[in-house]
Amino acid sequence: MAPAARSVFFVTCARGVEPALHGEARALGLARTERQVGGVRFEGLRADAWRANLGLRTAVRVLERVARFEAKDGDQLLAGATEVPWERWLAPEGRLAVQAQSSMSALEHTQFLEQRVKDAVVDRFRARTGTRPSVDLDDPDLRIHLHLYKDRATLSLDTSGEALHKRGWRLHQGRAPLAENLAAAMLLYSEWDRRAPLVDPFAGSGTLAIEAAWLAAGIAPGSRRAFGFERWLDHDAPAFAKLRAASALEPKGKRPILLGYDLDAERVAEAQANAGHAGVGDWVRFEVADARALELKPGWNAWIASNLPYGVRVGESEDVVPLLRDFGARLRTGAQGSSLALLLGRAEHAKALGLRGLRRVPLVNGGLECELVLGIV
């Protein structure tokens, strides 16, 4: 029997998260990892894509390259995409979706690019089977990704399906919730040891504390959700079932102190419900409290990790700055020695905290330019 073919994969992430994702990929044992803009490249087998989807906390999608060719015009794109054996993954009566992006290329309009790739798939099926798959942007059996750069087309299969921040535990969104994979990136950047107390003074829907619980408990981030590759014709369901079973589905290990506070009692109740649905209701405690009255127990050496209010969560900068100024003053008096991982909306927000020696990491949260500030009070 011939050995299984190796593929090139690209794991996407939010801008600024690449170093954290690269560290995760290396720790997972993925081969020939390379940090690039927007993600991490690696080489491996389909089973490695399974492991990446199950285990990478900061990833957005795992793409498997299936073709690369020159595409200076629509005809070249159509011809190149028609050569791809789509019937390996998709049934003639199946459903597909195409997503395209273009940079520094003659073909710029993504809607046209998506249409041409869709036409290529349909033409190939119609020529071979007399029938054709349909387009379904919401619930496709196969998601196809086109990246056009300097007139060079790369066609990939989206192995993930829905974006990987959708862990499957969230019952309540809250107001402007922090994406789970960005919360994981904050925790990894903070170098939290998974044993020290961790406090989120602006907990909202509880994302950071719940991600911290999953991290400490060793629960694989993808262990409770489905993936796009499970709907492909060539999917090896028994082999994947074994791999999924080996991933941690229930919390284990020593429980650190994980606390979340919020002024809104409704948000606190929603956060606790989210934690319960995530299987860590006994690991995390949420309470109604004002961050401006935060006081930690002496000797805790805690981590304070939070998505601080900005934008739609509070209002414009003139509303946020006084709150952050008061919060920063409280940190200096009630949380000395604590490590910080705080996500802020603007540069003046970090200044308002009045803290020195902070390291700043630019990030993007839901399309908004932000920065993660790290340091010790």
Secondary structure, DSSP 8 states (H G I E B T S, - for coil): ------EEEEEE--TT-HHHHHHHHHHTT-EEEEEETTEEEEEE-HHHHHHHHHH-SS-SEEEEEEEEEE-SSHHHHHHHHHTS-GGGT--TT-EEEEEEEEESSS---HHHHHHHHHHHHHHHHHHHHS---EE-SSS-SEEEEEEEETTEEEEEEESSSS-TT--S--S---SS---HHHHHHHHHHHT--SSS-EEETT-TT-HHHHHHHHHHHT--TTTTS--GGGGSTT--HHHHHHHHHHS--S--S----EEEEES-HHHHHHHHHHHHHTT-TTTEEEEE--GGG----TT---EEEEE---BTTTBSHHHHHHHHHHHHHHHHHH-TT-EEEEEESSHHHHHHHT--S-EEEEEEETTEEEEEEEEE-
